[in-house]
Amino acid sequence: MKPNNLFSGIPSNLPEELFTTLHQAKGLRVERIVSQGHASPPGFWCDQDESEWVIVLQGSATIEFNGESEPVNLQAGSYLNIPAHTRHRVLATSPTEKTVWLAIHYSD
């Protein structure tokens, strides 16, 4: 068996966020997301049928949750669980370095 590396294969230029599915099984999807200065479009809210556990491995991001007065700031090592149908959006990711996320999408 040969190991892979979460930090390999990241392009130097990211005109759009990069989403890579690393593993998928029944009720589970593991995804690497790479951002640099990306954010959700104005007025867009993510409302997923599955829950999502996410960790920032490198860089930083700010997430807004619908109905919450303060956004959540994430730095390398910060993680959180987003229950299914919790409306949220990415307000910002670091413009000066790549933000590498690991997202685990799962069914409850």
C-alpha positions in Angstrom: 0.0 0.0 0.0 1.3 3.4 -0.9 0.6 6.5 1.3 -0.6 9.8 -0.2 0.0 13.3 1.1 -2.6 16.0 1.7 -0.2 18.8 0.7 0.9 17.3 -2.6 -0.6 18.1 -5.9 -1.7 21.6 -5.0 -1.3 24.0 -7.9 0.6 27.2 -7.4 -2.3 29.2 -9.0 -5.9 28.8 -7.7 -8.4 30.7 -9.8 -11.1 28.7 -8.1 -11.3 26.6 -4.9 -9.9 23.1 -5.4 -12.1 20.2 -4.1 -10.7 16.7 -4.1 -12.5 13.7 -2.8 -10.0 11.5 -1.0 -12.3 8.7 0.2 -15.9 7.8 -0.2 -18.0 5.1 1.4 -21.7 4.6 2.3 -22.7 7.7 4.3 -19.1 9.2 4.3 -17.1 11.4 2.1 -13.6 12.8 3.0 -12.6 15.8 1.0 -9.6 18.1 0.7 -10.4 21.7 0.0 -7.8 24.3 -1.0 -8.6 28.0 -1.0 -6.7 31.2 -1.3 -8.6 34.4 -1.0 -11.9 32.6 -1.9 -15.3 33.2 -0.3 -18.9 32.2 -0.9 -20.7 34.3 -3.5 -22.7 37.2 -2.0 -26.1 36.0 -0.8 -25.1 32.3 -1.1 -25.8 30.0 1.9 -24.6 26.4 2.0 -27.4 24.1 3.3 -26.2 20.5 3.1 -28.2 17.3 3.6 -25.3 15.8 5.5 -23.3 16.9 8.5 -19.7 18.1 8.0 -16.7 18.0 10.3 -14.1 20.4 9.1 -10.5 21.2 10.2 -8.1 23.9 8.8 -4.7 22.3 8.4 -3.0 25.3 7.0 -4.0 29.0 6.5 -7.1 30.6 7.9 -10.8 31.1 7.2 -13.8 32.9 8.5 -17.2 31.2 8.4 -20.6 32.9 8.9 -23.6 31.0 10.2 -27.1 32.1 9.4 -28.7 33.7 12.5 -25.4 34.1 14.4 -24.2 37.6 15.2 -20.5 36.8 15.1 -18.6 34.8 12.4 -16.2 32.0 13.4 -12.5 32.5 12.7 -10.5 29.3 12.0 -6.7 29.1 12.1 -4.5 26.0 11.5 -5.7 23.3 13.9 -9.2 24.8 14.4 -12.0 22.4 13.7 -15.8 22.4 14.1 -18.8 20.2 13.4 -21.5 21.7 11.2 -24.8 19.7 11.6 -26.9 19.0 8.5 -29.0 21.9 7.2 -27.1 24.5 9.2 -26.9 27.4 6.8 -23.4 28.7 6.5 -21.0 30.5 4.2 -17.3 31.2 3.9 -16.7 34.9 4.4 -13.0 34.8 3.7 -9.9 32.7 3.4 -6.3 33.9 3.6 -5.3 35.8 0.6 -1.6 35.4 1.3 -1.3 31.7 1.8 -3.2 28.6 0.7 -5.8 27.4 3.2 -6.0 23.6 3.3 -9.1 22.1 4.8 -10.0 18.5 5.5 -13.8 18.1 5.4 -15.6 14.9 6.5 -19.2 14.8 5.2 -21.3 12.2 7.0 -24.9 11.0 7.4 -26.2 11.0 11.0 
